[in-house]
Amino acid sequence: MRSTGVIAMCVSVLLTVAVSETQYSDFHLAGDYLLGGLFSLHTETMSSPHLSHSAVPTCQAYKLKIASYSHLRAMRFAVEQINNSSTLLPGVSLGYEMVDVCYFTNSIHPILYFLANEHSVVQLQNNYTHYKPRVLAVIGPDSSQAAVMVAHVLSLFFIPQISYRATTNELNDRERFPSAFRAISSMEQQIVAMVLLLKEFQWNWINVLELLPLELQGKIKAIVSKVIHSTANVVIVLSLEMTLPFFFQEVVRQNVTDLVWIAAEAWAIEPTLYNITDLWRVGTILGVAAKEFSIPGFDDFRVSLAKDDNGQASDQTTCNQACDQCLGAARDADQTMRAQGERTDFSVYSSVYIVAHALHRLLGCNTTGCHKRMVYPWQLVPEVKRVDFSLLDKRINFREKGNTPNSFEIIQWKWDQPNHPFQKIASYSTKNQKLLFTTQNISWHTPNNTVPISVCSQECEYGQRRKPISVSSCCFKCIDCEAGTFLNNKDPYNCQPCPAHQWSSARSQECYPRLVKYLEWQERTSVVLLLFSVLGLIATLVISVTFAIHSQTPVVKSAGGRMCFLMLVSLIIGFLNVPMYIGIPTEFKCVCRQTVFSLCFTVCISCITVRSFQIISIFKMAARLPKAYSYWTKYNGQYIFITVILALKVAIIVTNIIINPPAPVLVDLKDDPSLVVLQCNKSYKLALLMNSSLDTCLSILCFYFSYMGKELPKNYNEAKYITLCMTCYSVSGIAIFLVMSVYSAVLVTICDAMGVVINLLGISMGYFGPKCYLIFFHPERNTAAYFQTAIQSYTMRQD
């Protein structure tokens, strides 16, 4: 016959006074080695009165926790299996002492009871090496606060403590709690599972509720009110389960709806909460629960009668002395407990097996028996650390911090399936720290069953940066990235500027190479400009040859004589300069554009001006100012005038080059950021204005002198030809400045080149063309006699 030992299991208690042995020995079984168990079999209700220190809990004052009763039965089931096993602790029987601590506030009294010797006294000794308390190890309690409280005491005596539900990280401290172990993973892993759940559904704006008050209705109402007014649609509740019935009743009362609630393991499968009236209206409830296991035969054992020492069925040992309704209540709630699944029950069940395997090693057991001897609790601690066995296809061992590598499940509360209310939707492995969804059939409270949204700010669209609007990085405004900038995915809060050679439109995530525009050779406009410039060049060469052949004729002399060749050379150079406006601009081309035409045109217009002045002087000023006219002719005033004008023009050009260096530059287009214009000067308009200032003054003088000579002899009257030349210059100049005021693209270069060609053709054909016409088609008018007759006729009209 096996010798008797007792297993004590810690249960949360509300009593705060020492009580007799009979008051604490709620459930007991004799054995060779005793285990102590602490369970929260009863909890105080909101309406129950406060108990005095000497009171004993009753079913009328406390509410029976069916789930804890199931945990108690799981311990008894494990002990009976081990005692009936021929391989584990053969020839040795385990016993237990189980105490109902009614939650956690009176955990110390049961611990003192477990620490007491056979005389119910805890002796004060200097050395407890050979001290033998009532129990060899303690299983429990179920709450984190109670587990830590108990661990402080048990660690002093080096008594193994295995908690089956406490998740607090405090128990990870091996220096403070060297003998504390857990059959469940820590809160840290539970939080990791919650974070992965939040990431899965992209929820980053949440409310977290902890340590809800038990009896302060005002505070509970205030908390619920804050939840209602919060913009977060997800609420994580980390509170203990005993406070939550009052909280959720208030939630239902204040008509809180359409939220996602995430339950901690403490209440994820709590049937009391599930049965709250109209709780389904609050929204979707998800929870992190211990992994579900199936313990063969346990469902029937839970509602069966216990057996006394004679093997007869008895209901007297299934409940504490003050309440004999536990078994009946358990049978009534059998379907609910089956729906919960044997999650925490397995943790209790495995805790007993952990102690059994440690004791098996310590006693040197083999297949035939064990070496029974006096065992002190401190001797069992190292063996508990080293346990490594398989139980119902699950590997049981302890990690570095005293936690078994248990897994969690994400469950959903199903309101339409009362027989299976807590359905698994995902699994979480503490080893891999990954969340694996086992179904996509999640019932959301939203229309069309869409995943609820809970973000402080909606996700920004492509090309929008985040602008924080509070201290939380979750809250931000979405601001469009401007044109010329882009959003780098590595920095969602700042738009990066594009490189100089690239562009982007507004709300871009990358930059693109810019298309460089300039007047290309193959464009139609280029072909037309080149065609007219070539025709003008040919015409000017023909005129030059014609004037060279007929240089001594009156027509050539009246046109300016030798000055005509200076003008013709300038025109030829101007026509040769037209290709400088086409193709990729270079520094040489830019210098030619800014200097050649302007200088050539100034030469031509200054020659025309001085020639007009000379004719006016001959016919109108010679008689009135003979001395001035004499100096003009004596010192070749026309060449002095041209030289001065050219010197002034050169000074203007040099100044312009210094102020506006003629070098190729890329100019952005406001209307089309994808294009960039390659032109010769950023201040193109200013450079053109400076170069044209002197020419404009000379053109005004030309108009004036031509107007004064409108009554001169026909052969000397250049008014209409000069007017034609100056009109071409004025119209082209105005057109260029109008285009430059509105556009800044290649069109400006085209207009500039067209103005050059028109002005050159205007002088070539408008001034020299009529002279060639007389030479070729009216040679009779190109004689000295004809010119003399015209002069005499003018003189007679003046008289």
Phi, psi and omega in degrees: 000135180294143173284165189259134174224160186238134174256121180257135181237130188282132178232141182294136184231148175262347181286146182237021182232160176289139180231167182285168181300321183292332179287330181269333184282071183290316179223129184212154176210132180285152178189174179296319182229132185262140171247142178258141180231134178242122183230149175268076186284330178229147176230149182288138178269166180296327185271350184283147178286157175292138182269148176286165183297337183260003184282156176250134182297140178233165179293337180285326182271337185234150181267129182290130177262104183296324181298318179291326176298322178295323178295319178300316180294330178294323177293316179297321180297316180295317181297317180295320178298316182294318180295333179267000182277144177261355181250329180256118183053054180296133180080003180239137177246144176259146174236174181211154169233118182247135184235136175271111182258008172056012166145262182214349189285346181238039182287335185293318182300314177297326180294318176298324177296318179290328181283342184293152177276192183294347178262011180061036180230136172263106185281142175272119183224155175284331183223120182258020181301320183251024177272133182245104177285179182296324186240157180270330180205162182235133176254119177116195353279189188268337181264152182294319181298315181292323181297318178294317179301314180293321182297326178302321183279311185295327181294333177294327180261000179058042178264127180301132176233125179239110180268136186260355182216348181290126183250001184299144180285349179301326182289352177285345182284100184287338177288319180281322185233072184290341183249011181264134179225166180225142175259020179214154180288161186284170177300329179304315179291327177296319178293321177300317178299320178295318180297318177296324177295318178297318179294323182301319182256010175058044175263119179233009180230102190224159169256138178240123181248129177226153172049058178293141181292150185275311188239003182269090183300324180299316180292322178297318177298320180295320179296314179298320178299319178295322177297320180297317185275355178284149177275354178282138180255006178235133181234122174262126182247112182256010183287163175289157187289336186290337180269346190284330177304317180291324180293311183288332172297321177290324177299315179294320181298320180275008174059046175281123184226168170059041174242160172257123180251130178246119186266140170286167182301332183299330182226015185298331181233037183279111182293331179300319179289321181301328184271005176296134183299131176063019179295336181300338183287343186289345178128219181257130179246119174247160180207157174258112184238156175298153182297140182280132176234157176247118178261108184303129176084354187285324181302318180287323180296326185299327184251013180268161178285143175285164179246141178277188184295340178268005178083009180267144180293134181211143179260001186285335183260010182264357180212165181286173189295332185270354183213122182247026184257003188300311184294319178297317178296322180295320179294322178296326184260016184302316182296322179295317181293324176295324180293328179294332186082154183272072183270291178291330177303321180292325178297319176294314181301314181288331179298318178295320180292329177298313179296319181297316180292322177297317179293325178301317179289319183295324181274000179062041184290149172228196184289342183260332182173185182234158176270091182293135179198175176291125180241127176262147185305320182297334178289337183278335185302309180301325180289326176297319179299328188266001183299141178202100184212169180252132180226115182052048177066017176241134180280127181248119173200171182249140176279188183302322184262014176083027178246140172279144184284063179284159178251161176246165174231147171265121182244158175237140177279122180255118184276341182265005180227076184297335179280347178215066191286336185246097186258136180286131176241343180202159177236149181231127179258123179292338180286313182267344182053049177231148180254120182245115181279131182261352178205151173258002182274070179259129182269108177265160180273003186269160175299142181060016177057037178278153180295127179300151179252131177217084178227147178293326178220142177295152181298134180293150177279176181301136176078015177245133178266159179267130175245108183302140179244004175201182180292340180276134179287351179282340185254123182202162171258151179261119181246130178294137171288134183287164175299141183090000177231166178214161181258118175276128183299338180284341180225090184284359185256353183221135174274130182266138178289145177287150172300161186300328183269007181234168182218166174204150173275175178296145179062045178259153176251001176202165179253155183237150177298139179277147175271118182277124182251139173201171182283106185272158184295324187277356179289149181299320180300319179297317180298316180297315179299316179295322179298311181292326179291324177292317178297318178296321178296316180297315180298318181294321177296319178297317179298318181298317179294317181298315180293326178295321180289322184252036184294337183263005182274157181300326181296314181293318181295320180291336179283344178140353177065233183295334177296334179299323181289328174296320178292318182294321177297318178298320178295319179298315178297321179298315178295324178292340182275349182301319179300343178294344179271356185244146180091182181294123179296134173240173180297322178296314179299320181294321177297317179296318179298321188273348186235314193297301183299315182302318180290317180295318181292323178296321176301313182296312185288330176290325177294317179296319181297312183290328177293320178296320179296322180297317182294319178298320181296320183295314188271338187235331186257340184299319181282329183276321180233071185295323183292318179295319180294325179297316177297320180301313182285323183295317185258019179051060182303329181296322181284327176296318179300313181297320180295316179298316180298318180294320179297317178297322180294318179298319179299319179295318181295316180297315178299319180297320180294322179292316182287317182237082183303130181280080179232148181297133178223153176265126183244127180289149174255122182294324183284333183218094183292347180284347181248151173222135184265130175265106181229176191272349183198135176295322180262057184298319182295316180296318179297320180292321178296317180296317180291332185268353185299312181291321179297325179295317178297318179294324179294325177296318176298321178299314178300318182294312181293324179292324178294319179294332182261019182292340181259007180289168178307146186303322182293338181251000182275108182254012189302310185290329180286319178293321177300320178297316180296315182289329175296316177301318181294315182294315182296315181296320179296315179296318180298318181297315182291328176294316180296318181293334179285334184257321184243160176220024183258205182295339180301328178296316178296320179297314180296321178297314180294321178296321177298321178299312182295316181296316181294320178294317178293326180298316179286317183297311184269328183280327182263313183270338181301309180301327179294317178295325178300316179294319183296318185275324190249343177225066180297337179294339178271353181260050179230157180295324181296320180295320180291323179295319180298321180293323180291318180296320179299318179296320182295318180295323180291326181289326178287000000 
